[in-house]
């Protein structure tokens, strides 16, 4: 494993794995695929972690989930507690469909490309979770996708750099953080295109899905700029028209 010269090594940053979760059972859901593997539950033993995910786990919708860039999904205990308070219900480890429930690290604010060591496994932060209709159905909450999006505490997907095994209680060590500083939350919200452009330049291993996500953010910004320009032009035209009418009326009153 190599650490690039532009990375910030952060050996002090550490968290803890509270639970390792794998598929409990599949469920039927509305939609094209018709089944989901979102129902994850903690297991008491160490779990081997492979390039495509944890042993004993899988996805049903392979067109939109899974693969090397979404091999492992982690969610922060601190964010889960926030949701638990808001929803007034217990959200046990695995409820978000996560493989790892982690405490002590801001998972949704992890930097894209950061490398985390857990046990003998090394993971690399690869993408935010994008809430979907299946997540909405699973939650049973009104407007869940909209609310989850507004909070932007998405958790993070990881790709596996070094295969190994992970168990509850393992320390999570941040081996290094890329200097571009673009976080999972930054990528999800797309608020700052300059930062996302720097991400494209700095991280050659970005997945096609992430590149498409950045392109969607770019189009959204461009559309917003065009709409603002059109509004400004209409307002300017209306102001000029009003000034002409006022001048004409004033001239008529003098005559």
C-alpha positions in Angstrom: 0.0 0.0 0.0 1.4 3.4 -1.0 0.6 6.7 0.5 0.8 9.6 -2.0 3.0 12.6 -1.2 0.0 15.0 -1.3 -1.9 13.2 1.5 -2.2 14.3 5.1 -1.2 11.5 7.4 -3.5 11.5 10.4 -2.5 8.7 12.8 -4.3 10.4 15.7 -7.8 10.0 14.1 -9.4 6.9 15.4 -12.8 5.4 15.8 -14.3 2.1 16.8 -16.4 -0.5 15.0 -19.5 -1.1 17.2 -21.1 -3.7 15.0 -20.4 -5.7 11.8 -23.6 -6.4 9.9 -24.4 -8.7 7.0 -27.6 -9.8 5.3 -30.3 -11.1 7.6 -32.9 -11.9 5.0 -34.2 -10.5 1.7 -37.5 -8.7 1.5 -40.0 -8.1 -1.3 -40.3 -4.5 -2.4 -42.1 -2.6 -5.1 -40.2 -1.9 -8.3 -38.4 -3.6 -11.1 -36.0 -5.7 -9.0 -38.7 -6.7 -6.6 -36.3 -7.8 -3.8 -33.9 -6.0 -1.5 -31.0 -7.1 0.7 -31.1 -3.9 2.9 -32.0 -5.9 6.0 -28.6 -6.2 7.7 -28.1 -7.5 11.3 -25.0 -7.6 13.5 -23.0 -10.9 13.8 -20.9 -11.9 16.8 -17.9 -13.2 14.8 -15.2 -11.6 12.7 -16.2 -11.3 9.0 -13.9 -11.7 6.1 -13.9 -8.7 3.8 -13.3 -9.2 0.1 -13.0 -6.9 -2.9 -16.8 -7.1 -3.5 -17.9 -6.9 0.2 -18.3 -8.9 3.3 -18.8 -12.6 3.4 -22.4 -13.5 4.0 -23.7 -10.3 2.4 -24.9 -9.4 -1.1 -27.1 -6.9 -3.0 -30.2 -7.6 -5.1 -30.2 -4.5 -7.4 -26.8 -5.0 -9.0 -27.4 -2.2 -11.5 -27.5 0.4 -8.8 -25.7 -1.1 -5.8 -22.6 -3.1 -5.0 -19.4 -3.5 -7.0 -15.9 -2.6 -6.0 -16.6 1.0 -5.3 -19.6 0.2 -3.0 -18.1 -2.9 -1.4 -18.6 -1.8 2.2 -21.1 0.7 3.6 -20.5 2.4 7.0 -22.8 4.6 9.1 -21.9 6.7 12.1 -23.4 5.9 15.5 -23.6 9.6 16.2 -25.7 10.2 13.1 -27.9 7.2 13.9 -28.5 8.5 17.4 -29.6 11.8 15.8 -32.1 10.1 13.6 -33.3 7.9 16.5 -34.1 11.0 18.5 -35.9 12.7 15.6 -37.9 9.6 14.6 -38.5 8.6 18.3 -37.5 5.0 17.6 -34.6 2.7 18.1 -32.4 2.4 15.0 -30.2 -0.7 15.7 -27.0 -1.4 13.9 -27.8 -2.4 10.4 -31.0 -0.4 10.1 -29.5 1.9 7.5 -28.4 -1.1 5.5 -24.8 -0.5 6.8 -22.2 -3.2 7.1 -20.3 -1.2 9.7 -21.7 0.9 12.6 -18.8 3.1 13.6 -18.4 5.5 16.5 -15.8 8.3 17.0 -15.4 9.3 13.4 -17.5 11.7 11.2 -18.3 9.1 8.5 -20.4 11.5 6.4 -17.6 14.0 6.5 -14.8 11.6 5.6 -12.6 12.8 2.7 -13.0 11.0 -0.6 -10.0 8.8 -1.1 -9.1 8.7 2.6 -7.8 5.3 3.7 -9.0 3.7 6.9 -7.4 0.6 8.5 -9.7 -1.7 10.4 -8.1 -4.9 11.8 -6.0 -6.1 8.9 -8.3 -4.6 6.3 -7.6 -1.3 4.5 -10.6 0.6 3.0 -10.7 3.7 0.9 -13.6 6.2 1.1 -15.3 6.1 -2.3 -18.8 7.7 -2.3 -21.8 8.9 -0.4 -24.9 6.8 -0.1 -27.7 8.1 -2.4 -31.1 7.3 -0.8 -33.5 5.4 -3.1 -37.1 4.2 -3.2 -36.2 0.9 -1.5 -34.7 2.8 1.4 -37.9 4.8 1.6 -40.0 1.6 1.6 -37.8 0.0 4.2 -37.9 3.0 6.6 -41.6 3.3 6.7 -41.2 7.0 7.3 -43.0 9.8 5.5 -40.9 11.6 2.9 -37.8 9.7 4.1 -35.7 10.2 1.0 -36.3 14.0 1.2 -35.5 14.2 4.9 -32.4 12.0 4.6 -31.2 14.1 1.7 -31.8 17.4 3.6 -29.7 16.1 6.5 -27.0 14.8 4.2 -25.7 12.5 6.8 -25.3 9.8 4.2 -22.7 7.5 5.6 -19.9 6.4 3.2 -19.2 3.7 0.8 -15.7 2.2 0.7 -13.7 0.1 -1.7 -11.4 -2.6 -0.4 -7.7 -1.9 -0.8 -6.4 -4.8 1.4 -8.7 -7.8 2.1 -8.8 -9.0 5.7 -11.4 -9.5 8.4 -13.4 -7.0 10.6 -15.0 -7.6 14.0 -17.0 -5.5 16.5 -14.6 -3.7 18.8 -11.9 -3.2 16.1 -10.2 0.2 16.1 -10.6 2.3 13.0 -7.5 4.3 12.1 -7.3 7.0 9.5 -4.1 6.2 7.7 -4.1 9.3 5.5 -6.4 11.9 4.1 -6.0 13.4 0.6 -5.1 17.1 0.6 -8.0 18.1 -1.7 -10.3 17.8 1.3 -13.5 17.0 -0.6 -15.8 15.1 1.7 -18.5 12.6 1.2 -21.0 15.4 2.2 -19.4 17.8 -0.4 -19.9 15.2 -3.1 -23.5 14.4 -2.0 -24.7 18.1 -1.8 -22.7 19.4 -4.8 -22.8 22.9 -3.3 -19.3 23.9 -4.5 -18.4 22.9 -8.1 -14.9 24.3 -7.7 -14.2 21.7 -5.0 -15.7 18.9 -7.1 -13.6 19.9 -10.1 -10.5 19.6 -7.8 -11.7 16.1 -6.8 -11.9 15.1 -10.5 -8.3 16.3 -11.0 -7.0 14.7 -7.8 -8.6 11.3 -7.6 -8.1 9.2 -10.8 -9.8 6.1 -9.2 -13.2 7.8 -8.9 -16.0 5.5 -10.1 -18.1 6.2 -13.2 -21.1 6.7 -10.8 -19.3 9.4 -8.9 -18.2 11.1 -12.1 -21.8 11.0 -13.3 -22.9 12.5 -10.0 -20.5 15.4 -10.4 -21.7 15.9 -13.9 -25.3 16.1 -12.6 -24.2 18.7 -10.1 -22.5 20.7 -12.9 -25.7 20.7 -15.0 -27.8 21.7 -12.0 -25.4 24.7 -11.3 -25.4 25.7 -15.0 -29.2 25.5 -15.1 -29.5 27.6 -12.0 -27.1 30.2 -13.4 -29.1 30.4 -16.7 -32.3 30.8 -14.8 -30.8 33.6 -12.6 -29.5 35.3 -15.7 -33.0 35.1 -17.4 -34.6 36.5 -14.3 -32.1 39.4 -14.2 -32.7 40.1 -17.8 -36.5 40.1 -17.4 -36.3 42.3 -14.3 -33.9 44.7 -16.1 -36.3 44.8 -19.1 -39.3 45.4 -16.9 -37.4 48.2 -15.1 -36.4 49.9 -18.4 -40.0 49.6 -19.7 -41.4 51.1 -16.5 -38.9 54.0 -16.8 -39.9 54.6 -20.4 -43.6 54.6 -19.5 -42.9 56.9 -16.6 -41.0 59.3 -18.9 -43.7 59.2 -21.5 -46.4 59.9 -18.9 -44.4 62.8 -17.5 -43.9 64.3 -20.9 -47.6 64.0 -21.7 -48.6 65.8 -18.5 -46.3 68.7 -19.4 -47.9 69.0 -22.8 
